């Protein structure tokens, strides 16, 4: 059976198709580049993103399918739900 070329995940409730094998961290960068407004923000308003890419810095923590996980250590799978903790539009409350 052939593996699909893409999977669709849901970022803050919005669908995003990415290549199979893409990490959630990379998918969030793709979503932000597509102006979906999903970049996490610090309390000072600066964009937060993965720093180390190997799970040490913990800068990429998001809720994935209802559990707090590291986006850089999680591969996207079809139907995966990611909540960055931001309301629609990506602005801090």
C-alpha positions, 0 to 999 in steps of 0.5 A: 500500500502506497503512503499518501503524499500529503496529510491534512492536519487542523491548526487552531481548527483550520485545515492545513495540508502538508507533505507526509513526514513533516513535523508539527513544528515545520507545519506551524511555520508553513501555516504562519507563512501562509498567513494563518496567524498561528505563531505562538507569542511570548508575553511580550508579543515576540513570535516564538518558534522551535529553537533547538529542534530536538526537544531540549528548549521546549519552545515549541510546546503546543496541544496536539490531540489534546495533550501537551507535546513538543511540535519538533518531536511530533510528525503530522498524521492525517486528522491531527489537531494542533492548538497553539493556544491562540484565538483565531487570527493568531493574536494574543488575548 
